[in-house]
Amino acid sequence: MTLAEKHKIKAEEKKLEKEEARAAFRLNQIKPTTNACFNILFVLLSFVCLFPVFYVFMISVSSTDSITKYGYRLFPDTYSTAAYTFLWNERGTIFNSLIISVVVTVMGTVLGVLLTTMIGYVLSRPNYKLKGFFTWMVFIPMIFNGGMVANYVVVANMLRLNNTIWCLILPLAMSSFNVIICKTFFRTTVPDSIIESAKIDGASQMKIFWRIVVPISKPVFATIALFLTFGYWNDWFQSALYISDSKLVSLQALLNNMMKNLEYIANNPSAGLSLQQYRNSMPSESVRMAIAIIIVVPIACAYPFFQKYFISGLTVGAVKG
């Protein structure tokens, strides 16, 4: 075969590859009409997600008279910054609750990620002798729950953690669902050959986990961290159940307490303060919405940084393993 014939054959092969690539591109290409429909759908979904936040914000800048006279309106009759002024005047209490929420969220997320990923990694190893037993121990709480009374007895009476910051952290640190996600991810993503090679080189299990598993498992770490962050940041029930010290009340529990105070005064006029006096002293409805905005904004700003890993982790977690 001459050199010219070889060049001709290579040129034909390249041409064939280009034609196959064009055919595959045309097959996977979205038509302009379909693309426009998808864009419209995504715009509508974005509006559905953002509209409640905008609505809450508009209520937070509504005057008390406007809310009393017309109720909640998208565009109030009169605007007022009284709610944010009140929050600024009460910045000591608000800031203390904000610090508690931030500390609990950060500490709980770090502790929860460490515990969840370590347990998930251990359960993902096929040679672990107690794998079946502990897998059932993790799986059973997903179906049967001990209930609030049992949790309260353990946390408050046995561990005596009430009125400490740990009662806000430890009950939410572990989740069977998160452990199953980690187990599935490690089993389907981390090759057994890498683990065996590290064992042959004399590496311990802890060294294998930190030096080999962690660097290639960023998606699942980010996913579990995001789940835990949302859970801790939005939680108010633990504070309502175990906390009686006002210095340890979280921001979400503070909002819930304000709602309860308003309902109590409305239903008990003889409490020493009428509902009108309470509204005059504190623009309750708009303040509640303003605190809701304060709660939503930090977590909404943090989500885009985890989005890529979050979607990847959910995709892996959905695979049966």
N, C-alpha and C positions, 0 to 999 in steps of 0.2 A: 504494500500500500504506500503510495507516494505521500509526500508531505502535503501537497495541495489537497489530496483526498481527505487526509486527516483533518485539515483546517475546515474543509467543507462539512464533514460530519459533525465537528464541534459547533460550527455555526448553526447547523440544523438543530442540534440538541438545545442550544441556547434559545433558538427561536421557538422550539416546542415548549420549553420551560416558561418563556414569557407568555405564550398563548394560554398555557394552563393556569398561570398566575392571574391573567386577565379574566379567564373564565371563572376562577374561584372568587375573584373580587366582584364580578358581576352577580354571582350567585348569592354572595353575602351582603351585597350593597342594598341599603334601604332606599326605597323609592322616595322622591321628594314629598309626595302626598302623605305617605306613612310617617316620614320624619316630621312633617308639620303637625300631624295629629299627635305624635308623641310629645312635641314641644308644647302644644296646647294643653295636653293632659298633665304634664309636669308643672306648667304654670298654675293650673287649677289646684293641683295637689299642694303646691307651695302656698297658694293663697289660703287653702283650708288649714294648713299648719300655722301660718303666720297671723291669720285673722284673729284667733282668740287672744294672742299676745297683744295685738294692737288694740283690741276691744278692752282688755284689762287696763292697758296703759291709759286709754281715753277716760275710763272710769276713775283712775287714780288722779287725773287732773281735772275732774269735775268738782264743782262746788257742792257743799252739803245741801244748800237750798235747791239746786237743780236735781239732785238725786232724790230728795224728799218729795219734790213736786212732780217730777216726770219719771222717776225711776232710772234704771240704767239705759243710757242712750249712747249710740255710736258717736254722735257729735252733740255734746251737752249744750244746754242753753247758756250757761256761763262757765267759764274756766276758772280754775283756782289751783294754786300750788300749795294750799294749806296742808295737804297730806305730807308732801316732802318737807315742808317747813316743820311740821310736827315731828317727823322722823329725825330731822336735824337737831331739834331741841331735845329729843330723847336719844341722842346719839350714843350716850353712855350705855344704856340698856341694849340698844340695837347693835352697837359695835361689840359688846360683850357676847351677845348671842351669835353674832356673825363669826367671831373668833372661835367660839365653841364648835360651830358647824364646820368651819374650815379645819380645825385641829382633828375633830372626829373623822371627817372625810379623808384627810391625808393619812392619818395613822391607820384607820380602818382599811383603806385601800391597799396600803403597803403590806400590812399584816395579812389581809385576805388573799392578796395575790401570791404571797410566799406560801401560805398554807395550802391554798387550792392547787397551785401548780405542782408543788412537791408531792401531794397526795395523788394527783392525776398522773404524774410521771411514774410513781411507784406502781400504781395499778395498771399502767400500760405495759409494764415489763412482763413478757410471757413466762419467764423463769421464776418469778416471785411465787413462793409456795402458798402464801396466804392471800393470793390475788382474788380467788373466788369468794372467800369469806368476807373480806373487806369491801369488795364490790357490792355484795348484798347489803352490807352495813351502810354503804353510801346510798344505795338505791331505795331501800325501804322507807327512809324519811321523805322521799319524793311522793310516796303514796299515802303513808300514815304519818300524821303529825301529832306530837305530844299535847298540843293545845296551849292556850295562854296560861292556864293555872300551873301546869307542870313547868313551863318556862319560868314563870314568876317564882315558884318555889326554889328552883335551882339557882337562879340568878340572885334573888333577894335574900332567901333564907339560908341556903347552903353555902353559896359563895360570898354572900354579904357584899354585893357590888352596888347596891342601890346608893344613890347620891354620890357616885364616883363616875369619872369619865369612861371607865371601862365597861359600865353597863350599857353605854351607847355604842361601844365598839365590838365587844366579843360576840353578842348574840347574832350579829349580822355578818360576821367575818367569814363564815363557811356556808356554802350552798351546794347541795347535791347536784343541782343542774350544772353549776360551774365546774364541778369536779368531773362530771361526765364529758363536758366539752373538752377539758384539758386531756382527759384520758384518750378520747377519740383523736384529738390533734396529735399527741405524742405517738400514738400507735400507728397512725397513717402517714406521718410526716418524718419522724426521726428514724432513719434506717438502722436496723439491728446490726448491720455490719460495722457501722461507725462505733457503736457502743462496744461491740466485741473487740474491735481493734484497740480501743482505749483501755479495755480490761487487760488485754495482752501486754500493753505497754506499762501496766502497773498502776493505772489511775484508779482512785477510789470512786465510789458512787457519787459522793458530793462533788468531787472534782469533775467527774463526767457531766453532772448536771449543770454546774456553773460555767465550765469552760466550753462544753460542746452543745448541750441542749438549749441553754438560755439564748445564745447568740442566733440560733436558727429558729427560734420560737417567738419572735416579736409579735406576730399577729395574735396569738392566743393570749399573750401577756397583756396586750393593749385591750383586747376584748374583755377579759376578766376585769381589768382595771376600770374600764368604762362602766360595766355592769355594777361594780361595787361603788364607784363614785356616784352614780345615779341613785343607788339604793341608800347610801349614807346621807347624801345631800338632801334628798326628799323625805327622809324619815322623820317623823314626829312622834310616832307611837311609843318608841322606847323611852323617850324623854317624858312623855305623859305617864308612862307606867312606873318608871323607876326613880324619877327625879322630882324632888320637892324643894331643892335648893334653887332659888331664882338665879344664882350665878352660873348654874350649869345647864340652863334651859337653852335649847338650840333655837335657831332663827325660825325654823318651821313650827316648832312647838309654841314659840311666842305668837306667831300668827294664829295658831289654833286657840291659844288662850284668849286672844283678843276677840275672836268670834264667840267663844263661850261667854265672855264678860258681857258682850252686847246682848246675847240671847237671855242671859240671866237678868239683866236690868230691864229688858223689855217684858219679861214674864213676871217680874217682881217689882212693881212700882214702889212698894214700901221698903225697898232696900236702902233708902236714904238718899238716892240720886235718881231723878227721873230720866227717862230716855232722852228727852229733849236736852236736859242739862248735860247728859253724857255726850250727846252729839255735839253740843256747843263746846265742850271741853276738849273733845277729840273727834275729828272728822272720820268716824270709824270706817265707813264703807270705803272711802277713797284711800285711807291708810292701809286697810287690808290689801287692797289692790296694789298699792305702792310697794308693800313688802313682798307681794307675789312677784312683782317685776324685779325687785332686788334679788329674789331667790332664783329666778329663771335666767337672768342675764349671765352670771358667771358660768353656769353649766352649759348654756347655749354657746358661749364663746369657746369653751374647752372642747366641744364635740368635733369641730372640723379638723383638729389636729390628730384625732384618733380615728377618723372616718375610714381611711384606707385600710388600717389594720383591723378595724371593727368588722367591716364587710368581709374581709378575707377570713377572719376567725369564725364568723358565723357560717360561711360556706363550708369550712372544714368541719365545724361542729355538727353540721347537718348530715354528714356522711355516717352511715351506720358502721359501728366498729365494736 
